[in-house]
Amino acid sequence: MQKIIINGGHNLTGTIPISGAKNSAVALIPASILCDEETSILSVPEISDRDNLIAILKLLNAKVTIDNDTLKIDSKNIKNKSITEELSSKLRASYYFMGALLGKCKYVEIALPGGCKIGNRKIDFHLKGFKALGATITEEENKYIIKADKLVGNKIYFDFASVGATINVMLAAVKAEGTTVINNAAKEPEIVNVATYLNNMGAKIRGAGTSKITIEGVKYLHKAMVEVIPDRIEAGTYIIMGALLGQNLEITNVIKEHLTSLLSKLNDIGVKMTIKENSIIINKAEKLSPFNVTTLIYPGFPTDLAQPMTVLMTQCEGISILEETIHSNRMGQVPYLNSMGADITVRNQMAFIKGKTPLYGNNVTASDLRAGASLIIAGLIAKGTTQINEIGHILRGYEHIVEKLSNVGADIKIIEEE
C-alpha cells in the first residue's frame, strides 16, 4: 500500500509546470468514441483516471496509442459492450460513456459510476436530458440501460448548472436529429474544451461557456485534434501552497482568467503575487487576514479548491468561514486537520476556522481527492512528519505531485508498505 511521507517546514522555490486539466481530460477521452475516424488529445495528464478510462476504451475495442502526453484514439471498430462495475466504479467520469455511447450507438449498458464520496451525487439531470432526446432508461440493481431508436433534438432546462450533465447531454446530442438547446448550462472552461474538440471533428455547437448551448446534430465526425487546457484546480492548489511557503515560487502554464476568483481572494488577504501572461510568481505572506469563502458554480469560487483553502485559513489571524454550496460532504479533511492542531468547527455546510494555529505532523488519511490535496498542504507547513494514507485518491487527479513538489524543495516521498 502506498503512502505519502512529508517532513514539513521547507520553503518552496523554483518552478511548477501545470498539467492538462483532469476535469477536461476525463470528458475528452470518452468523447473520442463519437468520432468516426482517429482523434488525438494532447497534454493528457498521467493520472490514474486516465488509465481507468483507457481501460474502458479498450473494453469497447477502441485502439489507443499513448505517446508521452498524447493519446491517439481510433473508434472506427468499437463494440458496444456492457461497462462493468469493476471499471465504472473506479471514477466518477465513467458516466461520460453514457452520453458518448448513446450518441454513437443509441444504446448503453453501464454500472453505476464511482468517484469521491463528497455527498449525494445523483445523475438525475443527465438522465432527464437523455429522456428529452428520446431515450428510455431502465435501472437494474447497480446498472443503467439507456437506449433509443433515434435521438431527436429538444429544449432542455437544468434546475442546477451541472457540469457533468451539460457535457453528457452535449455528447448525446451531437449526432441527434435536429437541434438541441441546453438552458442553464454550466459555464466551466472544461465544457468549452470539450465543445472545441467536438467542433474540431465537425460538430455544430454554439454557446459553450455561456448559459445557453445550442447543438445542431450531424451524422459524421471526422479526424481531429485538441489540447487539454491547463488544470485550474491543480494551479490553484500550488498557488495556495505558495501563499504559505513560496519563495519566488513560479507556477507556469496557467490561464489566469480561469483563476480570477482565487487570485482576487488571495490579493485581498495579503498574499504577494506577480501575475504574468502565462505564469504566476508567489511568495509567502508574513501575515494573512481572515476571510470568508462561499463555493459557487463557475465563475464563482470553485468547490474543488474549498478543501485546500481550509488549510490556508488555519494560518490567518482570526476567524475565517468557508461555506460549501455544491457538495454535501466536502469536510472530510477537517478531523485530520484538527488532529494536526487546527481549530475547525463544522456546522451544516459551513466550516469556522480559528487561526492562526501551528500544525504538527500526524498520521492522516485522504478521504477524497481534494481532501488529500489539503492534507499535503498541511503536511508541508506542519512541524514534524506527516503520513498520508489512501493516496490513491490524490493520484487520481494530480499528475506527478510528489516529483513536482520535490523539485521545488519539499521533503516529500511515496513509500510502499504491505
Secondary structure by P-SEA (a helix, b strand, c coil): cbbbbbbcccccbbbbbbcccaaaaaaaaaaccccccbbbbccccccaaaaaaaaaaaaabbbbbbcccbbbbbccccccccccccccccccccaaaaaaaaaaccbbbbcbbbccccccccaaaaaaaaaaabbbbbbcccbbbbbbcbbbbbbbbbccccaaaaaaaaaaacccccbbbbccccccaaaaaaaaaaaaaccccccccccbbbbbbbcccccbbbbbcccaaaaaaaaaaaacccccccccccccccaaaaaaaaaaabbbbbbcccbbbbbbbcbbbbbbbbbbccccccccaaaaaaaaaaacccbbbbbbccccccccaaaaaaaacccccccccbbbbbccbbbbbcccccccaaaaaaaaaaaaacccbbbbcccccccccccaaaaaaaaacccccccccc
